[in-house]
Amino acid sequence: MTTTASAETRVNEPDAEQVTAFLKQHPRFFTERPELLSTLQLNHSSGSATSLIERQVQVLREQNQDIKTRLLELVDVARDNDRLNERMHQMTLDLLRTSSLTDLLDSLENHLRNEFSADTITLRLPGLDEVRQRETGAADLVVDDALKALFPGPFSEDRPQCGRLRQDQLDFLFHDQAAAIESAAVIPLGTRADKGLLAIGSREVNRFSSGMGTLFLSHLGALLACLLEKHRQP
């Protein structure tokens, strides 16, 4: 006896990628078929279930919180920049009002220590005789190839050099205070430090870093170079 087997009709089901592509092309699919939402469930990491709409709301809330956090960070940065600009403006005015090299350097040190939290400051100026060194507290600067190699940022690249310095760099700039300095900024005065070097040292490791912005430091160096030229003229 012959048995006839009826062929079962099989329908190829779409895979996950096809479903994803379809839903992207039809974003209002569930909106137009709200009855389907009640049958959909997504698992949280905690294991509980929720509807697709609830999951979407949760994702949007998380994204919104991330945006709020970033916005608050930007607001804090803007406020810090405003305070920095105000302090820089006041320091510029006070430096412009000085009438001598000694007054200039005294005002500079006062602002850097009190307004910008500098722990130690060193100023080296070329051609400064012993009398002027005693009067101003600055040191003489003799530029040679060894010094240019020691501080490539200010001399070769004409930019401030910031971050943690090597021991030989610290010793040259800060002498007996070198052991306490964890980070520093070395600022060229004039083009490739032809007017001198200003070094600001900090006991904080992260106070100055190699990746920090140096616009403020460059502006300070340019301002001091102009004022030094004015006050050192006979």
Buried (B, 14 or more C-beta within 10 A) or exposed (E): EEEEEEEEEEEEEEEEEEEEEEEEEEEEEBEEEEEEBEEEEEEEEEEEEBBBEBBEEEEEEEEEEEEEEEEEEEEEEEEEEEEEEEBBEEBBEBBEEBEEBBBBBBBBBEBBBEBBEBBBBBBBBBEBEEEBBEBBBBBBBEBEEEBBEBBEBBBEEBBBBBBBBEEEBBEBBBEEBBEEBBBBBBBBBBEBBBBBBBBBBBEEEEBBEEEBEBEBBBEBBBBBBBBBEEBBEE
